[in-house]
Each structure stands twice: as C-alpha cells, then as structure tokens.
Amino acid sequence: MSLVQNFPFFSIILSMFCAIVSFALSGKWAKRAHLAMTAAVLALSAGVLGFTAATGDSYTYMMGHYSAPWGNEIRIGPLESAMAVCFSLLMLLSVLGGLAHIDRDIAPSKQNLFFIQLDLMLSALLALIYTNDLFTAYVFIEICTIAACGLIMARRTGRVYVSATRYMIMSLVGSGLFLIGLSLLYAVTGQLLMSPAERALAGLVSDSRFTLPLTVIIILLVVSLGVKSGLYPFHTWIPDAYGYATPAASAVLSGLVSKGYILLLIKLMVRVLPNDNQAALNMMDVLFVLGVVGMLLGSVDAIRENDVRRMTAFSSVAQIGYIYMGLGLGTDAGVTAALFHVISHGAMKALLFLCIPGLTEVSGGRADREALRGAGYRHRLAGLGFTVGALSMIGMPLLTGFVSKYLFAAAATSAVPGKMIAAWVALAVSTTLNAVYFMRMVLVLYTSVDASHRRAEDYHASPVENAGIAGLIALNVALGVASPPVIETLARGLAVFG
C-alpha cells in the first residue's frame, strides 16, 4: 500500500487530534491550529483525489488487525476523495470569511471551544464520507450532532439557545430512528460492514424472507437521515439554527452538515439497501414527492420572510428538496445531479451566509428589507458576494446553480414519464419562486438611496474576511464554467461506489 492511500485515515485522526490539543490552547492558537489542520486535510484529500482519479477505482483501508467482516474499514474512491476536497475547502473558506465575527460574537475565553467543535465537525464529516462500517457511521453522526449544537450555541444569546434546543430535539429523533434501524439490520444480517450487509440482504430478498422487517429497516434508515438533513416536513429547526448562529457556523451548518447525512444516505442506497426490493422502490417515490414539495413550499416560506437571514435559511429547505428529488428519480443520472448539487449548494449557501452580516452591519444591525436598502453600496464586496450567490441560486448561466438545475432537468429525461413531467414542472416553478425572493433582495440592496448613505459607514472588513468571501465567489464561478471535470469525477466515482 502506497503512502497516499493512508491519507484518508490520517485526515480523520488529524482532525480529532487537533480537537484534543485545542483544549489546552488559547482561542488565538486554537484558531491557528484549526486553519493549519484544515489546510493540511485539504492537501491530503487533494493527494488522494489525484491517486483515485489516476487509478479510476476504489480501495478499502483496514482499521486495526481484523479484516472484513469483523474489522472496521473505510473505503475510498474518486467520489469520496472529491467530496473530502470540497468539504475541507468549504470549511476553510467559511471559517476564513467568518473570523472577524467569531472574535466579536464569542467571548475570548470560549473561542477555543468553538474551534474544537469545528475540528470535531470536520472529523465527523470525513468519517461519514469514508466509512464502510455502519456502526462507525452512527458514532460519527452523534459527534456531528453534538458539534453542530455547540456551534449554534456559541453566540450565547437567548434566541440561539432556543434554536439549539430545537435542533438537538430533532437531531436526537433522527439519531434514535437510525439506531433502531441499524439494530434491526444487524439482527437480520449479522453484519455491520456495508458490503457483507448488502450480500446478506440480497439473499434475504431473493428468498422472500424478512419482507416486513426489511421494509421497516428501509423506512427507519431513510427517514432518520431525512430528519437530520432537514428534508421537508422535518425542516422546522433550520430557520433559527442557520439564521441566528455566528456567520462561520451558519456557513458550515448550511453548507456541510446536512450534506454529510445526505452522503451517508446515498451510501446506504447504493451499497447496502437492495434497490430491487419493492419497499426500496416505494421509498424512492416518497423521497421524490417530499423533495418536490420541499422545493416549492420552502421557496414559498422564503418569499414570506422579511428577514434576510431567515429567508436564506428557508431557501435551504428548497435546495435540500432538489437533492432528494434527484435521489427519488431512481437513476444514476439523478444521483450524479444530487451529488453535484451537494457541492454546489455548499458553495452558494456559505457565500450568502458570510455576506449577510456585512450587509446588516452597515444597516444599523437590522436584517429586514427596508433597513437593507442600498446596503450593496455601503459594503461593496458583501453586496457583490450576495448578488453572485443569489444569481447562482436562481440558476444564472456561468454560475454553479445553473449547472445543478441543468443536470436535474437532464436526469429527469431518463426517469419514468410521470416523474419526468413532475420534475420539470417543479424545477420551472421553483426557479421562478427563487427569482422572486432573491432578485427582490438584490434589487433592495442596490436601490438608489440618499447620497450620504452610500458611503461605507466606517465599516472595514478584515483582509482575511474578504479573502474568504472572494474565494467563495471564485468557487461559484469556477463550478459554473469548469464543471465538466467535476461531473465526470462524480459519475466515475459513482460507478465504483457500490
């Protein structure tokens, strides 16, 4: 085994080790350790991506002394390594873009705890991307849940405590359902590694045994991850959790956390659950319907919001609906479109949540539309970033959101006729609704105002903060104009994913 094949394991351990070390560090040094660690993980992940892209295949890495089916292992291919690169890059840019607000929103004595949560979050996300063991996935689901709750509470205001409580309750419901489903799966298969579990389930399906338990298992596993990722109608925790956390936390929560659960769900659908089983086919239909409903009603809720933070949070409900609609199509093209949108939405939403604070701070600290009038003149980079993110969410050509919507529309052509028409109509209506609330906000930002209000109001963003926002603007454009290599990597990775 070559050295580069060890890098995924090194990345997970490095993230966890950084969290442990940061307990003894001050906030300033914990911040430096986190940024250095994230950059190192990005470099390691890029090395693994280069290796897997060259081989075009996946490999397993045994953790400990016991091989399958008794040991614990991770599995790495082009898809996993591409996601690790994107997640670590988005984490780095999100933290850079929110550093100034971390200093303002979090007490200096508590800042090291904030970066510990980020370290644990990155470790958990990497583990969810790479793991081939179901119980390990459950352990890191819980780590991710606790770290996310800590990130929400870091701002320490009354509204944030309510948000964190609501998030924890919904997340624990999802975790409990996942554990029950996992226990039943182990009871009927005797396996926790994904590949042996898949073979055992295939045998049960072919013999028509345990039909009812298998149906319950599929429902529990899929619904549990739907709850944790914010699938409609399990989305009620999203507006407050995303809208009132410190900006770096909002960017990470909206851009990465729910996507880790979605990637695990895709892994279960492809590697574990028998997709020729009637219960699995019915669950695909349910995911498609819930995805379409989320696309539409999430946008309707966003239109009704006057607060730009909650508006942007509700738009996440719609965008998660896009991903589940793609999965519900039941085709490889639909899954590829969903995977690209995982990356695309992360880049768009992180950019929006990092730009909103700059716009509100030059508007007297208010986030309503009336107060934000002309804010694009008062904070030009934040105004530009929000505009790019908004146009990308709408699906403007040359931006990543356009590519996502094109992939979903193309994937629908290979689905059954009923789903094809429903997907096209949902895409058209949802895009129109996206344009209503995002273009309305962009127009407000650049509405002509009194000349005295066009100056920057003595607001000076730090160069690091500007670099994070500029990096996300560049990423949205790059994914829009240079998407073919990314899509090809995802499609090739999906081919060897199972």
C-alpha atoms as one frame of an Amber mdcrd trajectory, in Angstrom:
protein
   0.000   0.000   0.000   1.385   3.386  -1.015   1.679   6.287   1.427  -1.074
   8.314  -0.242  -3.592   5.526   0.475  -3.149   6.224   4.191  -4.116   9.888
   3.824  -7.889   9.466   4.460  -7.156   7.795   7.804  -4.561  10.486   8.582
  -7.135  13.211   7.807  -9.710  11.836  10.255  -7.150  11.303  13.012  -5.511
  14.696  12.412  -8.864  16.463  12.831  -9.608  14.618  16.067  -6.091  15.158
  17.396  -6.376  18.895  16.689  -9.604  18.994  18.722  -7.908  17.269  21.657
  -4.867  19.562  21.571  -7.044  22.673  21.306  -8.448  22.051  24.802  -5.105
  23.239  26.148  -4.747  26.180  23.746  -5.975  29.746  23.893  -8.566  30.906
  21.384  -5.922  32.519  19.180  -3.797  29.376  18.980  -6.822  27.094  18.619
  -7.808  29.213  15.614  -4.348  28.876  14.089  -4.321  25.144  14.747  -7.721
  24.724  13.106  -6.778  26.678   9.992  -3.474  24.801   9.661  -5.209  21.456
  10.186  -7.941  22.222   7.636  -5.357  23.300   5.070  -3.413  20.086   5.723
  -6.565  17.974   5.335  -7.311  19.786   2.078  -3.820  18.980   0.785  -4.080
  15.332   1.888  -7.517  14.994   0.294  -6.254  16.525  -2.942  -3.468  13.927
  -2.986  -5.991  11.109  -2.542  -8.184  12.586  -5.286  -5.223  12.610  -7.664
  -4.441   8.988  -6.796  -8.001   7.681  -7.178  -8.589   9.694 -10.352  -5.470
   8.116 -11.863  -6.462   4.558 -10.910 -10.172   5.050 -11.582 -11.030   2.562
  -8.842 -11.759   2.420  -5.130  -9.886   0.664  -2.346 -10.505  -0.270   1.280
  -8.330   0.619   4.238  -8.447  -1.750   7.205  -8.600  -0.107  10.629  -6.863
  -2.380  13.155  -5.872  -6.024  12.875  -9.095  -7.668  11.729 -10.310  -7.823
   8.145 -13.910  -7.878   6.943 -16.462  -8.836   8.054 -15.218  -8.434  11.641
 -12.948  -5.420  11.382 -13.613  -1.742  10.808 -12.696  -0.239   7.460 -13.007
   2.830   5.324 -13.477   2.829   1.566 -12.001   5.422  -0.745 -12.700   6.137
  -4.400 -12.924   9.159  -6.727 -16.320  10.158  -5.311 -15.265  10.056  -1.656
 -11.988  11.889  -2.277 -13.729  14.575  -4.364 -16.223  15.171  -1.572 -13.430
  15.325   1.015 -11.664  18.002  -1.056 -14.858  20.049  -1.413 -15.835  19.732
   2.256 -12.402  20.733   3.557 -12.194  23.640   1.083 -15.642  24.922   2.071
 -14.752  24.560   5.755 -11.568  26.581   5.255 -13.256  29.374   3.276 -16.233
  29.526   5.662 -14.021  29.944   8.718 -11.792  32.496   6.993 -14.824  34.522
   5.909 -16.278  34.481   9.432 -13.155  35.025  11.558 -13.902  38.656  12.373
 -17.382  37.768  13.607 -16.046  34.877  15.674 -13.911  37.417  17.521 -16.928
  39.685  18.073 -19.638  37.131  18.813 -17.753  34.701  21.060 -16.009  35.526
  24.326 -12.215  35.119  24.090 -12.244  32.509  26.856 -14.702  30.383  24.842
 -13.184  30.676  21.379 -11.013  27.589  21.722 -14.214  25.595  22.397 -15.703
  26.926  19.160 -12.722  25.719  17.152 -12.815  22.367  18.954 -16.382  21.952
  17.661 -15.206  22.796  14.143 -12.370  20.244  14.425 -14.784  17.552  15.571
 -17.236  18.531  12.852 -14.642  18.119  10.111 -13.520  14.786  11.566 -17.121
  13.535  11.661 -17.853  14.671   8.120 -14.727  12.975   6.795 -15.660   9.790
   8.635 -19.176   9.857   7.153 -17.654  10.292   3.701 -15.143   7.455   4.023
 -16.589   4.884   6.429 -17.680   1.476   5.229 -18.941   0.463   8.685 -22.489
   1.229   9.758 -21.877   1.470  13.486 -18.924   3.792  12.929 -21.284   5.929
  10.852 -23.688   6.088  13.793 -20.905   7.117  16.199 -19.839   9.986  13.959
 -23.448  11.001  13.349 -23.648  11.655  17.075 -20.323  13.511  17.111 -21.565
  15.652  14.239 -24.835  16.347  16.078 -23.123  17.422  19.304 -20.583  19.575
  17.454 -23.329  21.258  15.421 -25.306  22.033  18.573 -22.171  23.558  20.122
 -21.633  25.732  17.047 -25.194  27.040  17.234 -24.886  27.888  20.939 -21.505
  29.588  20.616 -23.073  33.020  20.135 -24.741  32.769  23.562 -27.921  34.797
  23.026 -31.440  33.861  24.080 -32.723  33.096  20.571 -29.711  30.885  19.898
 -30.419  28.728  22.964 -33.944  28.091  21.691 -32.545  27.261  18.246 -30.005
  24.837  19.683 -32.643  23.112  21.799 -34.945  22.675  18.812 -32.051  21.398
  16.708 -30.987  18.915  19.384 -34.508  17.523  19.800 -34.973  16.937  16.074
 -31.464  15.533  15.693 -31.970  13.107  18.578 -35.180  11.894  16.993 -33.258
  11.225  13.786 -30.390   9.553  15.631 -32.788   7.344  17.584 -34.563   6.197
  14.432 -31.220   5.474  12.769 -30.036   3.388  15.736 -33.272   1.374  15.789
 -32.979   0.738  12.055 -29.315  -0.207  12.414 -30.145  -2.620  15.260 -32.822
  -4.329  13.161 -30.437  -4.526  10.209 -27.835  -6.233  12.374 -30.469  -8.576
  13.765 -31.454  -9.894  10.310 -27.991  -9.855   8.670 -25.460 -10.211  11.495
 -23.284  -7.668   9.683 -22.242  -4.046  10.251 -19.861  -3.598   7.323 -21.732
  -2.350   4.278 -20.651  -4.860   1.628 -21.332  -8.010   3.734 -24.657  -6.498
   4.834 -25.602  -5.905   1.199 -24.863  -9.540   0.289 -26.874 -10.786   3.250
 -29.836  -8.570   2.356 -29.693  -9.675  -1.283 -30.000 -13.280  -0.122 -32.992
 -12.440   2.059 -34.735 -10.619  -0.784 -34.131 -13.464  -3.254 -35.608 -15.953
  -0.758 -38.512 -13.602   0.072 -37.631 -13.735   3.767 -37.993 -10.981   6.386
 -40.040  -8.869   3.985 -41.760  -6.824   6.703 -38.615  -6.254   8.829 -36.716
  -5.223   5.701 -39.423  -2.702   4.870 -39.258  -1.271   8.396 -35.439  -1.080
   8.194 -35.554   0.863   4.935 -38.149   3.286   6.305 -36.258   3.879   9.552
 -32.847   4.455   7.938 -34.125   6.742   5.191 -36.485   8.764   7.399 -33.843
   9.172  10.120 -31.345  10.733   7.725 -34.120  12.807   6.152 -34.897  14.262
   9.588 -31.251  15.055  10.281 -30.646  16.668   6.874 -33.732  18.901   7.019
 -35.931  17.207   4.423 -39.427  18.696   4.301 -41.506  18.380   6.523 -38.732
  17.777   9.100 -37.203  21.204   8.473 -38.612  23.275  11.325 -35.242  23.616
  13.066 -33.489  25.108  10.026 -34.555  28.814  10.042 -33.422  29.561  13.591
 -30.355  27.293  13.545 -28.997  28.787  10.324 -30.306  32.302  10.796 -29.007
  33.213  14.255 -25.690  31.402  14.669 -22.428  33.252  14.154 -21.719  33.574
  10.380 -18.962  30.961  10.191 -21.210  28.474  11.999 -24.161  29.286   9.712
 -21.979  28.748   6.642 -20.693  25.400   7.937 -24.101  24.201   9.144 -25.952
  25.088   5.948 -23.178  24.181   3.520 -21.763  20.988   5.037 -23.559  19.358
   7.958 -26.793  18.307   6.269 -24.756  17.172   3.245 -22.808  14.690   5.363
 -26.070  12.937   6.251 -27.183  13.002   2.614 -23.917  11.391   1.516 -24.437
   8.655   4.098 -27.956   8.120   2.773 -26.609   7.787  -0.781 -24.051   5.307
   0.511 -26.818   3.246   2.130 -28.938   3.354  -1.024 -26.095   2.271  -3.295
 -24.078  -0.082  -1.072 -26.468  -1.616   1.432 -30.202  -1.496   0.755 -31.410
  -3.741  -2.107 -32.747  -1.335  -4.713 -34.806  -4.011  -6.482 -36.934  -4.507
  -3.375 -40.460  -3.086  -3.603 -40.070  -1.251  -0.287 -36.936   0.482  -1.598
 -38.730   1.456  -4.815 -41.650   2.848  -2.827 -39.262   4.808  -0.613 -37.702
   6.325  -3.749 -41.150   7.563  -4.733 -41.687   9.025  -1.252 -38.327  10.842
  -1.417 -39.228  12.225  -4.828 -42.581  13.558  -3.601 -41.116  15.078  -0.425
 -38.282  16.597  -2.440 -40.684  18.264  -4.883 -42.918  19.517  -2.061 -39.869
  20.885  -0.227 -38.662  22.663  -3.369 -41.944  24.516  -3.643 -43.032  25.127
  -0.055 -39.511  26.021   1.099 -39.481  28.760  -1.523 -42.977  29.925  -0.542
 -41.841  30.267   3.081 -38.775  32.212   1.911 -40.961  34.644  -0.050 -42.996
  35.359   3.076 -39.920  36.261   5.146 -38.837  39.861   5.656 -35.616  38.949
   7.498 -32.823  38.166   5.027 -31.262  35.603   7.383 -34.445  33.568   7.744
 -35.212  33.978   4.045 -31.850  32.460   3.159 -32.354  29.686   5.719 -35.757
  28.771   4.264 -34.194  28.614   0.815 -32.037  25.767   2.160 -35.233  23.740
   2.642 -35.955  24.186  -1.060 -32.396  23.339  -2.088 -32.349  20.170   0.030
 -35.586  19.311  -1.756 -33.687  19.465  -5.061 -31.233  16.853  -3.778 -33.957
  14.480  -2.615 -35.860  14.936  -5.852 -32.722  13.852  -7.727 -32.332  10.807
  -5.493 -36.011   9.982  -5.927 -35.620   9.807  -9.702 -34.001   6.423  -9.074
 -31.362   6.750 -11.808 -27.586   7.158 -11.831 -28.008  10.500 -13.580 -30.298
  11.669 -10.783 -27.800  10.638  -8.107 -24.971  12.380 -10.009 -27.063  15.564
 -10.202 -27.782  15.298  -6.469 -24.072  14.848  -5.702 -23.124  17.881  -7.774
 -25.806  19.906  -6.004 -24.352  18.863  -2.640 -21.174  20.688  -3.692 -22.981
  23.488  -5.490 -25.351  24.290  -2.643 -22.486  24.262  -0.160 -20.641  26.895
  -2.188 -23.730  29.054  -2.722 -25.111  28.959   0.787 -21.763  29.506   2.532
 -21.258  32.619   0.382 -24.704  34.003   1.206 -24.414  33.486   4.956 -20.964
  35.090   5.053 -22.159  38.168   3.132 -25.336  38.795   5.126 -23.558  40.006
   8.323 -21.588  42.625   6.417 -24.785  43.929   4.847 -26.635  44.072   8.165
 -23.749  45.764   9.974 -23.823  48.682   7.547 -27.596  48.854   8.021 -27.739
  49.580  11.727 -27.615  45.904  12.677 -31.034  45.278  11.129 -31.767  42.444
   8.665 -35.172  43.491   7.290 -35.598  44.609   3.694 -36.287  48.245   4.498
 -33.088  48.603   6.534 -31.003  46.882   3.838 -31.986  49.376   1.178 -28.792
  50.473  -0.565 -26.558  48.181   1.550 -24.814  46.943  -1.590 -23.279  50.413
  -1.941 -22.231  50.566   1.690 -20.431  47.216   1.678 -19.470  46.545  -1.901
 -17.813  43.131  -1.527 -20.662  41.739   0.583 -23.155  43.151  -1.915 -21.276
  41.546  -4.805 -20.993  38.233  -2.967 -24.686  38.155  -2.080 -25.594  39.002
  -5.668 -23.411  36.208  -7.061 -24.831  33.733  -4.552 -28.405  34.837  -5.267
 -27.978  34.627  -9.042 -26.417  31.207  -8.660 -29.363  30.042  -6.540 -31.726
  31.240  -9.259 -29.742  29.360 -11.913 -27.976  32.096 -13.853 -25.692  30.705
 -16.604 -21.936  30.654 -15.863 -22.664  30.020 -12.176 -22.812  26.707 -10.367
 -26.556  26.816  -9.675 -27.273  26.770 -13.404 -25.271  23.568 -13.847 -27.152
  21.901 -10.982 -30.551  22.708 -12.451 -29.464  21.608 -15.909 -28.263  18.270
 -14.512 -31.561  17.711 -12.692 -33.557  18.530 -15.838 -31.380  16.217 -17.944
 -31.586  13.426 -15.356 -35.392  13.648 -15.369 -35.483  12.661 -19.053 -34.289
   9.144 -18.157 -36.869   8.697 -15.383 -40.367   7.292 -15.755 -42.703   9.695
 -17.618 -44.674  10.697 -14.513 -41.545  11.698 -12.617 -40.074  13.410 -15.663
 -43.011  15.794 -16.079 -43.302  16.413 -12.339 -39.562  17.169 -12.057 -39.609
  19.607 -14.980 -42.651  21.444 -13.643 -41.153  21.581 -10.139 -37.845  22.915
 -11.491 -39.629  25.622 -13.505 -41.887  26.726 -10.644 -39.123  26.560  -8.037
 -36.757  28.592 -10.216 -39.452  31.239 -10.641 -40.018  31.363  -6.880 -36.239
  31.564  -6.298 -36.127  34.569  -8.599 -38.958  36.269  -6.728 -37.307  36.384
  -3.325 -33.645  36.544  -4.275 -33.974  39.162  -7.021 -36.254  41.189  -4.769
 -33.484  41.244  -2.173 -30.767  42.067  -4.707 -32.841  44.973  -6.012 -33.291
  46.218  -2.446 -29.529  46.112  -1.889 -28.965  48.330  -4.911 -31.991  50.577
  -4.649 -30.976  54.215  -5.016 -30.648  55.913  -1.679 -29.616  59.226  -0.299
 -26.007  60.015  -1.295 -24.988  60.228   2.363 -25.965  56.589   2.818 -23.770
  55.288   0.015 -20.537  55.538   1.941 -19.205  52.513   3.799 -20.273  53.912
   7.197 -16.765  53.358   8.559 -17.073  49.578   8.081 -13.734  47.961   7.282
 -13.756  44.216   6.711 -10.530  42.431   7.522  -8.422  41.180   4.584  -8.905
  37.588   5.775 -12.674  38.014   5.834 -12.573  39.490   2.337 -10.368  36.613
   1.165 -12.934  34.059   2.363 -15.783  35.814   0.563 -13.697  36.319  -2.597
 -12.716  32.649  -2.537 -16.357  31.553  -2.404 -17.271  33.942  -5.235 -14.490
  32.391  -7.312 -15.660  28.880  -6.398 -19.219  29.618  -7.535 -17.919  30.881
 -10.864 -15.385  28.058 -11.266 -18.005  25.368 -10.668 -20.189  27.105 -13.245
 -17.674  27.486 -16.065 -15.462  24.439 -15.419 -17.994  21.872 -14.220 -17.317
  19.006 -16.713 -14.258  17.602 -14.845 -16.182  17.704 -11.565 -19.237  15.998
 -13.057 -17.069  13.374 -14.757 -15.271  12.636 -11.476 -18.588  12.245  -9.650
 -20.011   9.979 -12.375 -16.880   7.811 -12.467 -16.808   7.674  -8.693 -20.466
   6.656  -8.548 -19.762   3.813 -10.979 -17.326   2.217  -8.494 -19.141   3.495
  -5.393 -21.087   0.304  -4.856
